[in-house]
Amino acid sequence: MKPIRVLLASITAMLLLGTSSAYALSLDQLARMSPSQKKQAQQYFRTHSLGFSSIFKRYHPGPYWILENKAALHLTPGQIRREEQLKDEMAMHTIADDRALQHAYGKYAKDASAAHPALATIQNDIIRVGKAETRLAGEMVPYHLQGYALLNPAQKATYTQLAAKTWAQHHRTPDKPAGAQ
């Protein structure tokens, strides 16, 4: 089958099957991404998520982090399964929102390059970009909160201590010791 037909068939399938299929395709896309592509996607997210990583995630690391610390948190098999589901759902939705933001920027760039752009068109493009960026910035919040909610009180105490320690270790500079503000 020719590449264009594969693309058209995929788009048609997404439209017919609804958004959950689109997110399943996003998960497949995530599995096929190289480490450098994943790193680029993470950087794009950090740049366009209104400070999510340095503001919210600092205090509420999500399912990825919880799974990385499953031994220290003493997660049960049921908790691990649910955290993995949250991680996958979060990734799928974030990929879709990232794609929508890139599309909004693309339309804005195209419209801005016109010899005589219409003010209303440019203003609408800017609003679309802002809404798409806001949606991307907020996409992970529910998953991070749901991941935390799965923990019992003892696990939550460990989570808080580990989150603070992780932040201090990853944000230390040579002239600033860990824990210094």
Secondary structure, DSSP 8 states (H G I E B T S, - for coil): --HHHHHHHHHHHHHHH-HHHHHHHHHHHHHH--HHHHHHHHHHHHHTTTTHHHHTTTT---HHHHHHTHHHHT--HHHHHHHHHHHHHHHHHHHHHHHHHHHHHHHHHHHHTSSS--HHHHHHHHHHHHHHHHHHHHHSHHHHHHHHHTS-HHHHHHHHHHHHHHHHHHT-BTTB-TT--
